[in-house]
Amino acid sequence: MKRLLLTGLCLALTLGAFADTRGDEIARQYFGLPKAKDTQASAVMTIIDRSGSRKLRKLEIYYRETAEGKDAFLSFSEPADIAGTKFLTLSHRGGSSEQRLYLPALKKTRRISSDDQGGAFVNSDFSFYDLEDRNFEDNTYTFLAENQSIADRAFEGMKFYKIEMKPKDASAPYSRTIAYVNEDDHFVYRLDCFDRRGGALLKTILFVKVENLKGYLIPTETLVENFKIGSKTLLAMSDLRVDIGLSPRIFSVQNLER
């Protein structure tokens, strides 16, 4: 009996170690995908509340890759009540990103603290945390399953690995995230994000349209469904350009208040 118990324990430990190793391997494949040096796009953000009412917002999006990670600059042009609002993220590998939001009505730039990252970005279902770049070392990973599917016509015929990601940052708004990684191209097409308070499913992020542009996989339609308040936000990008040599001045605090 003792030998059987010991054998079972060894098997459980071996499988657990294998699962973690495989989770790391799948995550590394995703984080190792080719990335554009920089990206520019026009976008429309559609916010749909619980009753089905819609709000449309137009913006320009700029990204660039640096040794520290992905920097981002977003500038809203419509409607009038949000026009001139700008958002900047500067990545810092191994530490929290620097995020600032410029509010034209107040003519003031607000720095987003780590405690505020779970808050809604311009009243959408994206949080400030969702707009921050992630690196492999930011999480621990556990392999959960393979040959999984996503119940949406956009992903028909695709098969996914399912891995659990737990943030190392204690201030992160999610206790864990379940990622669906495509077995063919290693891109993440779905994220199930669980609330740090209580552990309930808080939101699902679906990358419903991903385009291959010059060898880069770029999500051009992203749907966020918020189960806590019953709303949805769709971000659709167009006029996408990559590797165009964007000026570093775009990604600066000075550019926020111009």
N, C-alpha and C positions, 0 to 999 in steps of 0.2 A: 504493500500500500504506500509506504514511504517513497519507494522508487517511482511509482506512478505519479504521486503528487509532485515529486521533484522534476520528473520528466515534463509534466504539464506546465510547471512553472517556467522551466527553461524554454519550452516552446512558446509560451506567451511572451516572454521577454524577447525572444528572437524575432517573433512576428512584429512586436512593437517597434523594435529597432529598425527592422526592414521597412515598416510603414513610414517612419519618420524620414529615413534615408530616401525613400521613393518620393515622398512629399517634397523634400528639398530638391531632388533632381527635376521634378516637373516644374517647380517654381523657378528654378534656374533657367530652364528652357524658355519660359515666358520672359523673364527679365533680361535674357540674353538676345532677344529678337532685335534685328536691326532697327535703328531709330533715325529719323530725319534730323539733320543738323538744326533746321528751323522749319517752322510751319506758319502759314497765314491763311485765314479763312473768314468768310462771312458766316453768320449764324442767326438762326431764329430760335428763341426759347419760348415754348408754349407751356404755360402753367394751367393745369386743369384741377379745379377744386372738387370737393366731395359731391357737389350738386351738378357738376358737369360744365360749369362756367369756365371760360377760357380767357387768359391774358397772354398777349403776344409781346415779345420784346426782341428787338434787333440789336446785334452787337458784332464787333470785329474781334477776332481771336488771334493772338500771336504766341507762338511757343519757340523756345530754343533749348538745345541740349548743351550743357556745360559739364565740366569735370565734377561739379557738385550735384548735378541732376537736371531736371526740367524746370526752366523758368517760364512764367506765363504772364501775359498782359491782356486784359479784357476791357473793351471800351463799348459802352451802350450808347446807341443813337436814337432809339425809339422805344416806347412812347415818350411824350414830353416830360412826364413826371419822373422818368429815370434817365433821360438823356444827359450825357456828361458824366455819369457814374463810371468809375474806372477801378480796376482791381489788379493788383500786382502780387505775384508770388515769386520769391527768390529762394531757390533750394539750397540747403546746406547739408551735405552728406554727413551722416552720423549725428545730426542734431535736428531741431525743429526748423521748418521752413519759416521764412520771414514773409508775412502776408499783410498787405495794406489795402484799405478800401477808401477811395475818394468819393465824398458825397457833395455834389455841386451846390445843393440847397444850403448847406452849412458852410461851404467853401473850406472844408476841413478834411484832413486825412486821418482815418482811424486805423490804428495798428491792431491786428487781430491777435489776441493772446491765445495761448494753448488752451485755456479754460473756455474760450469762446468758439473753438473750432467745430464744436458740435452744432452750432447755431446755423439757421437757414441763410443761405447766400441769396441776397436780394429777394427774400420771400419766396424762393423756389424750394424744391425738394432736394436740391444739392446742398450739402453742408460745406463749410469752409474746408473741413477735413477731406471731403471728397475731391476737392480741387488741388490738393497737395500731392506732389510727386511721391512715389514710393520706391524704395530700393529693396533688394533681396534681404539685406540684413535687418530690416525694420520689423520682421515677423519671425515666428517659428511656424513650421509647417508639418502637417500630418496628412498622409495619404488616406483617403476614405473609400474610394471606389473607382472603377473604370467602366467603360462602355455605357455611360449614362447619357440620357437625352434631356432636352429642354422642351417643354410643352408649348411651343410657339412655332408658327409656320416659317418664321425667319430662319429657324435652325433645323429645318427638316432634313433628315439624312446625316446630320452631324452626330458624332460620338465624342463624349467628354470624359476626362478625368475629373474627379471631384476631390478637392483638397481643402483642409481647414487651415486658415491663417489666423494666428493670434498675435496681436501687436505687442511689442516689447514696451512701448510707451504707455505708462500708466494713465496718462491724460487722454488717450484716444477715446472717442465716443462709442466705439464698438468693442464688445468683449471678444468677439471673434467674427470672422467672415468666411463663408463657404464660397470657394471659387470653382467655376466650371471651365476647365481648360481644354480647348479643342485638341483631340488626339492627333490630328493631321498637321495643323499649322502652329500649335502651342499658344494660341492667343486666348486670353480670358474673355468669354462672351457673357458671363453672368456672375454677379456677386450678390450673395445673400448676407446682409449685414445685421448683426444681432446687438441689441441695446446693452450697454454696459450695466445699466440699472435694471435688474430683473432678468436679463438674458433673453427677452422675447425678440422675435423677428421684427426689426424696425423698418427696413426697406430692402428692396431688390433693385439692383442696377443692371439693366440689360443693354448690351451693345448690339442693337438690332440690325445695324448695317455697318459693315467693316469693309473698307476699300483698300486694295493693294495699289499703291502709287509709288512707282520707282523702287519696288521691292520692300516698301514700308507698309505694314498693316496699320491703318488709321481708322478709328471709329468715327463715322460721319453722322450716325443717328444713335443717340443714347437716351434711354427711357428709364426714369427713376420713379418707382412706385413706393409711396410712403404709407405703410400700414397703420401707423400711429394716428395720423390725421385724415387718411383716406384720399389724399391728393396724388397727382402725377405731374411730372415735368418731362417734356421731350425737348432735347437739344439737337437740332439738325444743322449740319454745316454744309456749305456750298462754296464754289469758287476756291477750292483747296489748292494751295501751292506749297511746294516743299523745296528745301535747299536753295533758297533765293538770296541768302546773304543779308538777313535782317540786321539793321543797325543795333548795336548794344545799347544805344541811348533809349530805345523803346522800353527796355526792361530796367527802368530807373525810377527812383522816388520822384525825381524832378519832373518826369513825364506825366506823373499822376495829376499834377496841378496845372498843367499847361492849358 
